[in-house]
Amino acid sequence: MITFDLSEEQELARAAMKGFGAGELRPIAQKLDRDSAISMSTLDLLWSTGLAQMQDAENKGECAILNAIVLEELAAADATLALALATPVAFAQAILDQGSPAQRQTLLPLFQGDGFHAAAIALMEPSFGSNVSMLATTAVRDGDGWRLKGRKTLVPLASLASHFLVIAQAEGERAAFIVDRGASGVRIEAPVPTVGLRALEMSDVSFDDVRIASAARLGEHAGSDVQRIIDSSRAGLAAVMTGLSRGVMEYVIPYAKDRVVHGSALASKQSVAFRIADMYIDVAAMRLMAWRAAFELGNRRNATRAAQLAYTYAARQSMLIADEGLQIFGGHGFVREHPIEMWYRNARAVSMLEGVAGV
């Protein structure tokens, strides 16, 4: 029997995150966007949700679904802040899932404190048509270690990160390497001004012949499944885009009901009503696809297809929903009095975070 009912714990988490997002995050989202920065106090507030601390090796299946639920609720308030929390969570997940016992023992305690701890997966590269299947960043064996060379782009909160999980080509396959920000040859550049997700302070990070120990390879001698890291990132991005799209829809509906045009409410016009109905259908489909990918990841199935479909569909539909929301608001959608214009920019930015969606 197939059921889409959430457990009591999941329902409680969903309600708590919905209230937290509406009460704490949405009121400050536009200011953060204008300032192009997130204060440390706000990052600590995000950390207080406990999402990073609740990652558990014993309950990976439940954690994967819970992550998708929480990220959707946070993104419904603000996608930028959802991604600010998702970034270190993704790093910690990769260590928990595929790290060696020594790597888990060393790194996972960093994410158990009360204050925000930044770390990031460095995947995208600054080349036209960047494809995660064909990376220019390389790791070459050097004695009992490796030499890492390459450049990664749009790394969220890079200036705050203590570690990077760098995806590179090594001996004919993709591999992940844990790199300390203080390692010689690591250069973190100033944040890149972006159209959307402005407060996420995304930067390019260069690795110029960075010498790293053999133990820095994720999984050490056993290696790691890089595709699984990519699949997890795609599932997380799909959940974020679902939340962003739902936020647009929920903001548009009361406006369309209250806005009177030519003697009747905007929502009573068939063309507008059909657009809102399509939004609802698309958001529901995005959610189910994100949950399907998370379920397969949590149960250690091959989630590549489900994650790719969830990510690709969400990237396309979130942009369409944001555009529809802007159109329904008309001229009001273009002014900063309403967050619609920010959500429009954010939808475009989130959908481009992986570059070309390769496998």
Secondary structure, 3 states (H helix, E strand, C coil): CCCCCCCHHHHHHHHHHHHHHHHHHHHHHHHHHHHCCCCHHHHHHHHCCCCCCCCCHHHHHHHHHHHHHHHHHHHHHCHHHHHHHHHHHHHHHHHHHHCCHHHHHHHHHHHCCCCCCCCEEECCCCCCCCECCECCCEEEEECCEEEEEEEEEEECCHHHCCEEEEEEEECCEEEEEEEECCCCCEEECCCCCCCCCHHHCCEEEEEEEEEEEHHHECCHHHCCCHHHHHHHHHHHHHHHHHHHHHHHHHHHHHHHHHCEECCEEHHHCHHHHHHHHHHHHHHHHHHHHHHHHHHHHHCCCCCHHHHHHHHHHHHHHHHHHHHHHHHHHHHHHHCCCCCHHHHHHHHHHHHCCCCECCC
